[in-house]
């Protein structure tokens, strides 16, 4: 895997876990790897609300599910 980045993924309130993912990984793929489902939660990547889960995580540091 080239261009690997470490991303913290989790649900708030709750726990964050670190994952080493490729820069071309999508938000949807990252959530699946973290075994999280969106449901009623809002998805934020580095504090910005995301609605297109097909966007890549390139440069992201955190992916949070918030109530």
N, C-alpha and C positions, 0 to 999 in steps of 0.2 A: 504494500500500500504506500503510495507516494503522497506527499503533502499531508501527513498525519497531524491532527490537532487534538489536544486534550480538551474535552468539553464536559462541564458539570451539568448533569441532567437530573431533575427531580420535581417533586410536587410540593407545593407550599400550602399549608404547613406540612412539614415532613423533612425528609432527608435528601441530600444531594449525593449523587455518586459520580465518579469520574470515569469517562470512557475515552479511549483513543480511537478516533474516527477519521476517515478520509475527508478531505475538504469538499469532495463532490457528493458526500452523503446528504440526503434530503432531511428536512425536519421530520417528516413522517417516518423515514428509516431510523433516524436517531431515537425517536420515541419508541419504536418497535423494539430496537435493541435494548433499550432501558426497561422494556416490558411495562410501558405506561400507555394508558388510553386517555384521550382527551375528554370525552363525555361532556360535562357541563363546565369544564375548566377553560380558562383563557390561556393561550400559549404565548409566552414571551421569550424572545431571543435577545439576549443582552439588554433587557428592559423594554424592548419594542414589541408591541402586539403583532402576532403573525396570523394571517388567515390563509395564506398560500403555503400549505405544508409540502409542496413540491420544490420550494426554494432550497438551495443548498446551504449548508451550515458554514461555509468558508469564512474563516475569521471569527467565528462565534466563540464565546467563552462560557456562556450559560444558556440553558434552555429550561424554562420553568413553566409548570402548570400552576396557575393561581386561581383561587375561587373568586 
